[in-house]
Every structure is written in C-alpha cells, then in structure tokens.
Amino acid sequence: MGDVLAGIHATWEFDTDSVLIRFERGIRTPRLFQSLRERRIPYAALSSVALFPGKRGTVVLHAVPRPGADPLWEAAAGQLKTGCDPYRLALPAERETLAEYYAAELRAVLGPDASLPADRFLVAAPEAPMQFKAYDGRAGFDGSLVSFRWSWTGASSAKWKAGDQTFPVAELCGVEWRSPDAMEGYLRLVPRGAPTDAEVAVPVPGLTAGPDTPGQCVEVDQDPAAVLFGRGYGPVHESLPFAAAVLESVRRTQPAPLVTAPAPVGGPLHDPAGVAERMRHLGELHQAGLVTDAEYSAKKAELLAEL
C-alpha cells in the first residue's frame, strides 16, 4: 500500500505485506503502547478488519489478529482493556471516509487462511532481556532462561523453602498471565508434563495443580513456578510483554506441525467487484482533496494491476 494513516496514540504505515504500527510517546498514551514502541503486523496475521463509531467524536479502525498469530495477543487472552488494545486505531470522525478506504484496502489483502488459526507466531514478540518486579519477587528473562528471585517481604514460606528458581524455556510448555488489573493477578510458567485442566480435581482461578499430586491444587502464592502481582507490582506494560516473549520462546522450542500447502488456484488475484469498490473509495478521496493527483494515478494503476 505504501501509505500512512495517523490516528490518536498511533500511526499505521502500510507496506506491501504488512502494517507497521508506531505508538506515540506521551502522557496520555497508554503505558503498554509506550513500552511496545512499534510493532510490524504481517497481513497474513490478520483475520478481519472493522470500522465503527468510537467515543467523543471518533471512529475506530480495528484489525483482529488470527488465533495463534501474535504471542502478545495470545498471552493477554482477552484481558486487555479497550484502550490498551494495540490493534485499535482511533481517528477523528471527520476522517471516516479515509478510514473506510484503508479498511477496504486491508480487507482486500487478507489471505485465504484469514479465518483459520495460525500454525505459528507471525508477529514478533518483544525482545529479551527483560525483567519486572512482582509482589513476591523479581522475574527475569534473558531469552532462554526465566528466573524468579524471591522477596523476603512478600514471598511465602513455601517459596522461600523452594529457593530462587530458574526455568529453561525448553522445559516449559506454556505461560499463564492473569492481568494485574484484576484481582489476584499472576504470571505462572507451565512445565512440560504438567497436568491438564481435566486432570485437576477442582479448577479454580489462582490455583494450579501440584507437581507431585495432579489431583490436588496449590495456591499460586505457594507455587514456585509463579509470581504474584499487586498494586504497583507486575503492571501490564511490563508483565504482559514479558509473558509474550517467554511464550514465543517456548513455542519456538516445540516441533512445528506438518502442514500441507493447498494447491494454487487459478483466476484473478482479487475479486473484480472488490477492486471496483476500492477504486470508488479512492475516487471519493481524490475528489475530497485527501489524495493528490499523483497518488491517485499511482494507486489506480496498482488496483488495475490486481485484476
């Protein structure tokens, strides 16, 4: 696409195969966005695109990632507040026509597997090393090892007895992140061979299966594979990127499933009706003065080439 769409708290830069989201740094920008700074989202990682009215005279362009495509999205598991959703771009209502055009452009480049879960992460995770302070200790990650160092003021006697912990990502199969914005937030590592929910007698939020007694439960504050959050401890902008980075490393150590590529299908690259609709939007933008003559001619040529 090669275009830029500037909104509130972020700017989306459209490329041929991805969109680069650059987050602003400012007192009103969510701290998660400031922590992420920028993210490149391949179009292959998106499942759908929507445009709808926002609050206080805005419209919202919202792209939804495919399940399994973004480690940050997977770690968040639907717990992010609306204002902290990195896939939402709010714009002034007077830019709705322009937003409609880009929404149509994004829909046109969604791949044939957009409705299917991704077989691997397509969006890069935040880079290690990183660390954050939890209520009962300090968590660190260097790219291959996760470490928990217990605090003498907050850690339980069970954690002190177990001692500081180090977990190679090769020995993990997952990460559980519960937002610190909720009650009893935590980050828990899931070792390989840990019992599934079906093997836990009474699955309760905040409880995990014991390593030696799969049918029994252990409170998270007693689990040496978990750290607790609290007011000012493990904030979203620190603990969620941490969880995403660990999750990406864990998945990378697991063997990828065998996937058979579908046979290519002949015919036009895009639906002619869809291209015609995008050309109509382009013409409206040109008439409104939002697209220059040169930009209009170049983009029209690109659309015609898709037929």
N, C-alpha and C positions, 0 to 999 in steps of 0.2 A: 504493500500500500504506500509506504513512504511518506505518511502524513503524521501530524501531531495534533492531539486533542487535549487541551489544558482544562482541568477542572479544579474543584476545591480539594486541596490537600495532595493532589497528584496530577501528573501529566502522563498520558499514554502516547507512546511513539510506535507507530505501526510500521512493521517491516514486511518483507515478502513471506516469511514463515513464522513470525512471532510478534508479540507486542511487548515493548519494554515499558514497564511501569516505574516511573521515577516519583518517589514520595517527597513531599516538601518537608523542610525542617523549620518548625515554628512553634510558638507557644500553644497554638490551637490545634496543631496536628497531633493525632493520636500517637502515643509513645511507641506503639508497635510499628507504625509506619516509619517513624524516625529510626527505629532500630533496624528495620529491613532495608532502608535506603532506596533500593531499587530491586526489581525482580523481572526477569525475562520469562514470559509465558509463551511457549510454542502454541500455535493454533491447534495442533494435534492434542493438546492437553485440555481443550475446552469441550464442554458438552452442549452448552446452549448460551444464548445471549438474549437479554431482555432490556426493554426501556420502559420506564414508568415514572409517574409523578413522585417527587420527593417532598421534603418538608420545607416550609418557608420559601416558596418560590423557586424550587429547584426541580430538575429532572435527574434521574439516576440511570446510568448505563451499567448494567450488571452482567458480568460474564460468570458462568458457573463451571468450575473445573470438573473433569471426569473423575469418577471414583478411582482412587489409586494413582492419580497423576501427579499430585502435589503433596510432598511429605508434611508441609506446614498445615495444609487443609486436613490431611488425614489425622495428624496429631491433635488438631483442635476439635475434631469430631463434633462439629456443630455447636460448640460452646462460645464462639466469638460473638460479642455484641455487634449489632448492626453497624455502628460507627467505626468498628475496627476490622470490618471485612475488607481485605486487600483487593477484592475483585469488584468492588463498587466504586464507580466514579460519579460524583455529584457535580452537576453543572447548573449555571443559572438557567431559568426556564426559557429565556429568550434564545438560548442556543439549542432548543429542542430539535429544530429541523436539521442542524448539523449533527446532533447526536443520533437522529434517526438514520442519517446517511451512514455513519460509522457502524451502527448496529447492523444495518443491512450488509455492509462490507464484511463484518465479522461472520455473520451467518453464512455468507457465501463461501467462506474459506474453511468452514468446519468440515472435518474429514468424514469419510463413510463410517468410521467407528466411533463417532462422537457420542453415541448413546450407550456405548459399551464401556465397562471398566477397563482401565489401562493395565497392561501386564507388567509395567514397571513405572518408576517415577520418571516423569518427563520434565518436571520443573526442578531446578537446582535447590538444594537445601542451604540454609545459612552455613557459613564456613566455620569450622573449628580452628583454633581452640576457643572455648568459651566457658564461662562459669557464672553461677548466681548463688546468692545467699538464701538458704531456706530457713525455716523456723528452727529446725533441729540440727542443722549442719550446713556445710557448703558443698555444692555439686560442681564438678569439673569434667570437661570432656576435651580430649586432645585429638580426636579423630579416630582413635582405635580403642581407647580405654575410657570408661566412665568411673569417676571416683566420688565417694561420699566421705567427707570428713566431719565427724560429729561435733556438735557444740555442747560444751559442758553445762550450759544454761538451759538448753531446750531438748536435748536428746533423751530418750527413755533409757532406763537401766538395761533393757534388753539390747538396745543398740550399742550402748557402751560395752556391754559384755561381749557382743559380737565383734567389736572393734571397727576401725575405719575399713571401708570396703572399696575394692577395685574390681570392675567388671569388664573383661574384654568383650567387644561387640560381637565377636564370633561365637560367644557363648550365650547370646541373647536371641530371643525370637520376637520381641516387641517392646513397646513403651506405652504406658498408660499415663495420660495427662488429664488432670481434673482442674479446671480453671480456679485460680485464687480468688476470682470474683464470686465464686460460690462458696458455700460452707464446706469446710474440710477439704480444701484443695490439696493436691499432692502430685508428685511425679513418681511413678513406680516402674522399675525395669522388670521385664518378664523373661526369666531364664528359659533356655531350651529345656523341654521336658516338663515344664510347669503344668499343673492340671488345668484343664479347660473349665469353663463355667459349668458344664454338665457334670463335672466331677466334684464340684464344690457343693457341699450339702445345702447351705443357705447363702446364696449370693447376695451380699449386702454392700451398698456403696461404702467405700472406705475400708472394706475388709478384703483380704486376699487369702488364698489357700496356703496352708503351711507346707514347707518343703518336705517334711517327713510324714505328715498326716494329711493327705489330699482331701479327705472328707471333712476336715475341720478348718476353721477360719482364724486368721491372725489379723489383728487390727494394724492399720498402716503405720501407726506410730511405733509399733513393735517390730515392723518388718525392716531388716537391714538392707533390703533392695529398694527402699522407698524413702523419699524425703517429704516432709510436710511443708505446706505453705501457711501463710497467715497474713495479717495486716502488715504490709510493707515487706513481706518475705515472699520470694518467688513470683514477682509481678509478671503479668502476661508478656510484656515486651522482652523479658529476659528468659523466663522458663519455657515459653512456647517455642521460640527459635531453637533453644537447647534441645527440647524434645524432638523437634523436626530433624535436627542434624543427627541425633542418635538414631532415630528411626530410619533415616536414609542409609546410614552406615550399616545398620542391622540388615536391611533388605538387600544391600549390595553384597553381603557375605553369603546370602542364600542362593541356591541354584535357581536360575531363571526357568520358568516353564517353557516347554516346547510349543511354539506357536507356528501354525501353518499359514503362510501368506495366501490370501484369496487370489484367485486368478484375475488378471486385469480385464476390465470390461470396456468395450469399445464405445464410441459415441463422443459427444461434446464434453469438454471439461466441466462446464457448468450448465445448469438449466437455462435455456434461452429466455424464459419468462422471468427468471430471477435476475438475469443480466439486464433485461429491459427495465425492470423495476429500479435497479441501481442507477441506470442511466437517467431515469426520470428524476430521481433524487439529486443526482449530480447537476442536472439542468436547473432544478429549483435553487440549488446553492449558487450556481453561476449567476442566475438572474437576480438573486438577493445580494450579490456582491461579496459572498463569503468565499468564493473560489475565483482566482484570476483567470484570464483568457488562456494563459499558457498552461496553468494547472488543469483547466477544463479540457483542453485539447489532449494533454498527455494522459489524463485519466480515462477519457473517452476511448483513446486508442488501446489502452490496457483492457478495457471492458470488451471492446470488439474482438480483441485477440483471444478472449476466453471462449468465444463461440466456435 
